[in-house]
Amino acid sequence: MKTSFVKMSGAGNDFVVVDNRDGRIQDAPTFARKVCERRFGIGADGLLLLEPSENAAFTMKYYNADGSNAGMCGNGGRCLARFGYDLGITGGSEFDFDAFGHRYTSRRINEDKYELKMKDPFGLVTGQRIDVQQGTVLGNYINTGTDHSVVFMDENAWLGSLETMDVHGIGRQMRYHSVYAPIGANINYIEQTGTNSIKIRTYERGVEDETLACGTGSVASAVLSAMKYKMKSPVAVMVRSGEVLEIGFDQEAGIFRNVRLTGSAVMTFAGIIDIE
């Protein structure tokens, strides 16, 4: 089956994007595994499908590179917002779309930059002790549309520096730890770099490796940094690609609402792939 696609990047988090309003892709998990494979496919962290919605501009479907479907992708949401806008189906520069049972609002800032209003964070659990082969990691769980653990480097000195630590090895152990059973969590390692800024590295569930950026992970890390370091909105988050995502929010009595994720949404190339 020949399928048109667009390759897109949100701050280095890369996606294969397909207009699936005609329903041509029926077995999305298998399609995702094939097209996201970096040696024999197109290569990407995940697959984004744009599908119809009765009450919004479109419905977003997201699949990790391994075909799993484990929650919202913030960088992917911005990319699909641009894709929908460029298709001319959004009805303007500010519009809603459906994803994972939630209504998201996106705003076009310019051709390559979009803002996405996120789901309110919930499920906070702090001070988790997670045993790995090398030692015990102190982590903090929060859900920002999907599951995240945030690890503050200044609370885990034995990990070494953010630049040199083994994100893949330790992240993989934490991702599969019983604390986060049954589906695991994305693992974010962060350090404070300024009054309202942090730097982040993320091991992503479903990709099973470090990625160049994670939108929902950046939101989780910004929210927890605001709590720990008394940071004010917006928080600047430098991801592994070197780009900076901006996380805005309203905070009152430790409750975070109106969370906004702003960053790039870039088209890299377009093509046609023939998948059997």
N, C-alpha and C positions, 0 to 999 in steps of 0.2 A: 504494500500500500504506500503510494507516494503522498507525503504530507509536507506542506509548507510550514516553515518555522522561522522564528527570529531568535537569535542569541542575544541575551541581555545581561547587564551587570548592575548590581546595586551595591556600590562601595567595594566591589571586588567579589561579592557573593554572586556567582554566575548561574544562569538559568537558560534552559530551552523553553521557549514560549510558543504556544500553539492556540490558534483560534479554533475552539472545538464546539462552536455553536451548532454545527451540523451533526454532532455526535459521532464523528468518524472514528474517534479513539474510544473503543469500548473497554479494552483491558489496559487501563492506565498504568497500573503497577509494572506490568511487563514492558510496556512502551517506555516508561521512565528508566528502568534498568538498562534497556538497550541504548537509548539516545544519550543518557548521562555518562555512559562508559567512556573514559577519556582516551582509550587506545583504539577501540573498535567502533565507537559511536561518535556523537558530536562532542561530548564532554561537558559536564556541568555538575553543580552541586544539587540541582533539583529540576523538576519539570513543573511548569505553570500552564494550566489550562484555563482559558477564558470560555465560560459556558453561560447559557441564558439565565436570567433571573426575572421573576414576575414583577417585583417591586423595586428593583435597583438597576443600575446600569448593566451589571453583569454579575456572575458568580465566579469566584476564584476557587480553583481546585489546585492543591499543591501536593507533590509527591517527592520525597527525598530520592537521592541517587540510587538507593537500594530498593526503591519501590514502596517503602513504607509511607504511611500517611499519619503523621503524629502531631499535627497542630499547625498553628499559624506561622508564617514566615514574613517578617516585617520588610526585609529588603525585597523579597518577592512581591509583596503587596504593592510597593512603590513601582516596581517594574511593570506589573500587570496594569496598574493605574495608567501609566504612560502608554502602554500598548493599547488599552481601551480608548484612551483619549485620541491617539493617533488613528485609530480605526473610525473615529467620528461617532461613537455610540454613547458618549457620556453626557451629552447635552449641555456641556459647559466645562469650566475649569475647576469647579468644585462639585463633587458627586459622590454617591454612595455605591458600595458594592458589597455583596454577601460573601462570607467565608467562614466555614466551620461553625455555622449557626449564629454568627454575629454580624451586625451591620457596621461596616467600616466606612469612614469618610475620608476622601483624599482631596488634596488641593494641589493644582499645578502652580508651581512658583516660576519656573521657566522651562525651556525645552528639556533640560537634563536634570531637573531638580523637582522633587515632589515631597509634600508633607502628608503623613498618614496619621489619622487619629486612631490610637490603639485602644484595645480592651483594658479596662481598669485592672491593675495587678491584684492578685489575691493569693491566699494560701501560704503566707509568709511563715517560714520556720527558720529560726536563727540558731547558731551555735551547734550545728551538726558535726559529729566526730566521725570521719570516714577513714577507715583503715585501708591503706594500700601497702604494697610490698615494701616500699621505702620508708613508711612512717604513717603518721596520722594527720589528715588534712581537716582543717576547720572550714566548713562550708555553710552556705545559707540558701535555702530553697525559696523560690517564688515563681508563680505562674504569670506570664505576661502574654498569654495566648498559647503558650506551650511551656514545658517544664524546664526550669533553669536552676543551676546551682552557681552561686557567686562566691569566689574564693578571693579574699583580700590578701595580697602578698605580704603586707605588713603584719598579718596575723599568722603567717606561715613561713617564717624566715628560713626554715630548712629547705624550702623549695628552691632557694637561690634567687637569681634575678628573673624578672619577667622575660627578658630577652633570651636568656640561655636555658630556662627550665624545659623539662621534657613534657611539653603539652600533650603530645600524642600518647606517650606511655602512661603517664599519670592520669590524663584525661580519660583514656579508655577504661582504666580500672575504676575510676569514679563513676563513669557513665553506666557501667554494668553493676554497680554496688547494690546490695540488698536494700540500702536506705532508699533508693529510688526505684525499687521494683514496683510493678512488673515491667514497665516500658522504658525505664531509665530516664536520664535527664541530659541536657546540654550543659557543658561545664565551662564556666567563664573565669579566667584568672585576670585580676585587675590591679593596677596601682594608681595612686593619686599623682597627678602631674601638675596640678594647680588648684586655685581656690574653687573653681567650678569645672575641672577637667580631669579626665582619667584616660588611661591607656588599657587596652583589652586584648586578650588572646582567647580564642574559643575553640573547644573540641565539640563538634556537632554530631549529635545522634542522627543516624540515618545516612550521613555522609561517612561517618566513622573515621574522621580525620580532622585536623585543624583546618578551618576555612579562613579566607581573607577578611570576612566580616560576618556578623550575625546581628540582624536588626532587633529581634526580640531579646537576644542576649545583651545587647547594648542598652535596651530599655531596662531590663532587670538590673544590670550593673549600675546604671545611672540612679535608679530609684533607691537601691541599697546604699549607694555612695551618698546620696542626699541625706539618708537617715544617719549614716555613720559619721560623715565629715561635715554635716550641716551645709551641704551644697545647695545653691539656689538655682532655680530654673532660668535659662536652659543649661543643661550639662553637656559639655563637649566630650565626645567619646572618640578617641583615635583608635581605629581598627587596624588589623594587621597589614592591610593594603597601603596604609598611610593616609587614607581619607578620614575625614572627621564627620561623624554623625551628630546631629543636634537633637537632644531629648528635652522637650518642654513638658511641664506638668503644673497642675495646681495641687498644693499640699496644705492640709489642715488637720491638726491633731494626729499626725502620722498616717493619714489616709491620702492616697494619691489618686487623683481623678484628672480627666481631660489630658491624658498623656499623648504627646505628639512626637512622632519620629520623622525627622527631616533629613534627606540625603539624596544622593545621585540615583538616577535611573537612566542608564545609557544603553542604546542599541549598538551592538558590536558588529553583527552581520546577519544576513538573512539567507535562506536557502531552501532546498527541497531534499528530504531524505526518504529513501525507499526501504521500509521495514516490512519484513515478511511476517 
